[in-house]
Amino acid sequence: MKNVPVLLLIAFLATLTRPAHALNVFACEPEWGALAHELGGDQLNVYTATHALQDVHHIQARPSLIAKARTADLLICTGLGLEDGWLPMILRQAANNAIQPSKPGYFEAGNYVNPLEIPQRIDRSEGDVHARGNPHIHTDPRNILKVATALTQRLTELDPSNATFYQTRGHEFVQRWQAAIMQWETQAAPLKGIAVVTHHNAFPYLASWLGMKVVATLEPNPGVEPTSTHLAKVLTKLQQQPARMVIRTAYDPQRASVWLAERAKIPAVVLPFTVGGSERARNLTSLFDDTLQRLLEALK
């Protein structure tokens, strides 16, 4: 029985290492759910509203999503119009003041990067055009670095009692991520300058980072599936301006890219696009590891 006080002390100290109240996080996309896990660890209960095999432009505002939003302390989404088709309804139905736009619990990753492809004019006849720029910012790891810094700060504001914890994890993540970016850029040197075709306009940030050139897109307008006539036009274009591969996300239908790849005699490459998009891409680091491996293998 002499050891009882010692055991009680150990038990008490153990409770100090556990969060008194874990923040509930509603992440719109897998990449932001993964980033929240990196920065918050067990201080956060993270719910991810979508998965890698879904087109996040077209999500149903299901009761299960509304229920999760109703109890969230922090909402993390891309913004830039990506979730405009479903998120506003969820926010209205959830009636959770903490995560409404302009509130501290509302976090748009797109606010912390320089968006590409901001249109000069908006014409809905041209398909799913995003007025604030292309929203697929996470395919450039340098953008994830910027978002991580801003998200760390937001976590400290929402949960000041654990500020040191978030700042420490944020600093560690930034150090690891900067080293990983340097390694990826060295590894990806052979990709610089190559021409590619994409299915959806999902990879301008990836192409900008790696120095690749997107010479054609299979969708005639964003979100509009290609017709055989349009595919024939793309094939004709490639005869004058050859590409090395055609790439698509894990959720894009394969018919068009396979059709073009067979006729242009180039590889059709499926990229994971986000966390969970392939068996290997289970977190942010392996997402980029797998993406680069697939692109480099297609060059062989």
Sequence and secondary structure as in RCSB ss.txt:
>XXXX:A:sequence
MKNVPVLLLIAFLATLTRPAHALNVFACEPEWGALAHELGGDQLNVYTATHALQDVHHIQARPSLIAKARTADLL
ICTGLGLEDGWLPMILRQAANNAIQPSKPGYFEAGNYVNPLEIPQRIDRSEGDVHARGNPHIHTDPRNILKVATA
LTQRLTELDPSNATFYQTRGHEFVQRWQAAIMQWETQAAPLKGIAVVTHHNAFPYLASWLGMKVVATLEPNPGVE
PTSTHLAKVLTKLQQQPARMVIRTAYDPQRASVWLAERAKIPAVVLPFTVGGSERARNLTSLFDDTLQRLLEALK
>XXXX:A:secstr
 TTHHHHHHHHHHHHHTS SS EEEEESSHHHHHHHHHHHGGGEEEEES  TTS TTS    HHHHHHHHT SEE
EE  TTTTTTTHHHHHHHHT GGGSTTSTTEEEGGGGS  S   SS  GGGSS  TT    GGGSHHHHHHHHHH
HHHHHHHH GGGHHHHHHHHHHHHHHHHHHHHHHHHHTGGGTT EEEESSS  HHHHHHHT EEEEESSSSTT  
  HHHHHHHHHHHHHS  SEEEEESSS SHHHHHHHHHHT  EEEE  STTSSSS  SHHHHHHHHHHHHHHHH 
